Each structure stands twice: as structure tokens, then as C-alpha cells.
Amino acid sequence: MKAVIDRFEGGFAVLELEDRTMLPFPAAALPRGAREGDVLKITAEIDREETESRRRSAEKRMNGLFLD
């Protein structure tokens, strides 16, 4: 998926997605030097290790609440 940086508003960049919808995105999370008109490639990858770590942590907290 691609998005174009339409403009900056405060601490956000307004991205125009391929379907023409606008999405506010934290400007600090953009690549260094990104500016209006730049085209961004957006990819989504699942971090399986982090996901599993968070699940285990949440399960431990839930067990602590309900099993005490």
C-alpha cells in the first residue's frame, strides 16, 4: 500500500491513502526528512515474538487477578 503526505498539522502528518481517505499519522514516526508530497510505502509485518510475549504477559496478569 502507498500513501502520500498531504500536509502537516501540529505533530501529525495527514496521509492520503490509495482509496483517497485521509489518515492522521504521528509525524515523529515518519522517516527522517519526509515532507509534503512524498510517497510512502506502507507494509505490515507481524512480529510473532513480540505478540507472543505480550500474550504471555497479559495471561499472567489475568491469572493474578482471578486466581488470588
N, C-alpha and C positions, 0 to 999 in steps of 0.2 A: 504494500500500500504506500502511496505517496501523499504528501501534504505540502502546501505552500504557506510560508509565513506571510500572512496578510498584513499584520501590523503588530505593534507592541502597545500594551495598555498596562501601566503600572508594572508590576512584576510578572506579567503574563505576556506570552505571545499568542496571538489569535491565529490558529492554523485553519486553512481551508482544506478540507478533505476532498477526496476524489468525487464524492457524491454531492459536493458543494456545501455541505454543512460546515459550520464554524465550531471550533473547539478551542477553549482557553487551555493553555498549557504553560506550566511554570517556565519562565524564561531561563532561570538558572539551570534547568535540566537540558537545555539545548546545547548542541556542540559549540565550542568557543568560536566566536567570530560570526555566528549565524546572524543574518539580517533580513529585513523585509524583501520578499521576492524569492528567497532561497527555497529550493525544493528539497524536502527531507524524505528519506526512505524510512518507513516505519516497519519494523519487524517485531514479531512477538515470539519469544522463546520461553519455554517453561523451564525454570530452574528446579529440577526434580529434588535435588539435595536440600535446598532451602525450604521447599514446600514440605518435605517430609519432616524436617527439623521443626518447623512451625506446628505441624500437626501433632508431633510428639509432645511439644511444649504445652500446647492447648489441652491435650488429653491429660497431662499431669496436673495442670491447674484445675480442670474439671473434676478429676478424681479427688483432689484435695478438698474441694468444696462439698462434694456429695458423699464421700466415704468417711469423713471425720465424725 
